């Protein structure tokens, strides 16, 4: 029997078995009319069938549009309007209500037909990432750009076929998909989890002898606070990768003190999945690392756009084969790509030796547990309440989630903060709910109408 490539609960799949199942699903999708160049929406829980569906869609030369299983109907409708997929596959009733969908649990007869395979220049995946204004937009990656990101990630992690990893992050997020595809292409052993559970993750490290663990700030904080962390044997780990937010050094040092396992800080974005990573030996907690081979990074003046001297602060920009092809809607791409350089919106510096430090988030984005939240999306829901005359949303530091969402509301009549929080929770994913609502006399704005979020943060925000 072939070695397992993917494990899910008690089920094991060899690489050959995954290929057979992908062939069969590809044939079923082709019978439903999926053709090269089309888009196929995929809304699925964390399960092997997600992986099989991605492979099947790519076999047909189509692009997969990743829908988060946390989304509600309004978010799904927006994503459909932006990407206009031709077909849908998944296991989520919200997508099934919105358009005809092949259910991942429907029986599919075996098939080993011939498939055209993808054009490297064709779109491979569309993943949603919010900009600083407006509703979420879709990031387009071609097979070439995503393939370059996979190669960058494999090299940065030093991943080999001898490694064993587990995926607890949603595969609809760029990091989840990147980890899955990189592991499969490298031949590493991989366990996919239905959902995140800290003790389940620790047990898997111990029992499966996992060698590389992925973490974001909430996971690292939970590890540091775990009362029985020392009871787990984590000696198989080479390191814990810290991504999505800058490292909280005290938390990382506490985990290392208690387990003996060090952290590997890395930096990426939906638009450029792998930007920088620390070296496997000689890494630092105060830096996102250096640009990975094949990626150029620079800092430019925030006003002039001209490159600044080493060590000086500016906007971080990136150029690489792994840079996205653009956004949908297409007009959102304007200004994001300048002469091949992607403008990250992150503020930081690059010193003479290439070490990157991130000193600030982009001006308006809020990053909650690794997910980007556009203030305008939450504001659009709040504006739908009859008692909300005006509102503005901003982020404040949160020890576990990276940032928490705060809504400042100017009310035209009586309204309870809890009512507004519930309104957002009923319309958007749970991580987009405000942690608190502040009632204010008015929302400070420039004459142009732009919200002065800095003033709101200074007046109503918490610093820790």
Phi, psi and omega in degrees: 000138181292153180293150179289134173258329181221134179235136178221114185053241180264002183267143177234141180232126172282164177300322180295320180294320177299321179294318179298315181293324177293321176301314182296316180292324178299319179296320179294320178292321178297322179295331178276358174107007180291129183230162177305140178088349178277170178246139180235118178287137178231117179233105190214150171290169175292108182196160181302328181298334174299312181299315180298320180296317178300312180298321181294316180298318179293326177303325183275001182075017178262169179254140178265130177255114187274120177254130178290133177292352177276347184291150172257180190301319182298322180290321177296316180299319178296314181297321178295319181294325182285316188261339179047060179294149181276334183215170180217147175215147180162199180224014188256128182296333181295318177291321180298328178287333186273331180198161179303134187223132170281118183281137182295342178266358176292140179295138179234121180291149179301145179200139179230047183291171177272133181236148187291331184079161188274151169279127181306332182274352182279156178298138178252315186213141172240120182235141186274134178215126184282143171273186183285340176225157176082179181281166183304143177241159183267131175269125180262122172243134174277170175298325180291314183290319179289324176298321177296320178297320179298315179296320178298318183292316178302314182290320181296320181279347187065034186285135177226175179292349177274351182279158178227123183232168172226150182243111177251347180277153182300131179291347176283350176269149186302323181292320179298312179296319180300316179296317181297309184293321180296317179298316181295318181291330181277334184090016177285154176282140185219134170252130177256130181259143178296320179205165180282131173216121188300311181293326175297321177296316181293320178297321180293321176303314183291309187281324181269354182057051178297139184256335180227125179246140177258139181216150166243175188308313181300324179292316179298319179295319179295323177297315182296330183266356185293121184292337184243028184303321183292345181284348179263140177272104182252019187292344180285342184290132172281321178189171171246121178280130177252119180226181176080320178222158174302148183296135167272103193299320182297323179291313180300318181294325178293318179296317180295320179299322185275337185242339185082003182260129180270167180256153177237096179292140178220168186216130177203181180207162176303323183285330175221092191304326180232111180256307185213158177204149175288154174293152181295333175238130178086027179284167182228146178275345183266011182216150174285355180105200177249158177304135179290153178305133183097355180238131175257137179230138176217161172247135181237154179302135185293337181260314186268337184079005179275144179303140179262166181291156178308134179088346179276152184278141177192188175280135178281128176235151188226140175227129182189165175293341182271001178293142181306159175281339181148183180254163160239132000296149189301327182295342178289343182289329183304127179088343180275330178243120182235110181053040178087352180266130176272128179273109185287334187080355176274145179254133181184199182217158175232115185278180186297337180263004176091001179289132184256131173239131177258119186255346183201153171281167173301160195302325187237338183298147176243128182249111183246115179052037178088351178263138178271134180238126177274124178308321183298329180292317179289321180298324180298324178290314181299323180295342179284350178278132184298337182268001181264110178278323179201158180201162175207142183244139177216169180252152174225156183300141176225130187297331183258321186264359185088298175219154174244151181268130176239134178249121172266126186232128170262113188263147177261357179194179182299134177203141179266135178308320182298326180295321180289321178297316179295326179299315178294317181299330180281342185253330186235169179302154187300327182287353178264359178290135173296142175283334176202159177240131178250124178274124185233156179295321180202161178265121180291129181221154170285165176303332179287347182102352181292132181289136175271079183296329179301319179295319178297318180297317182292326185274319189239352183278159174256144185268345179221000000 
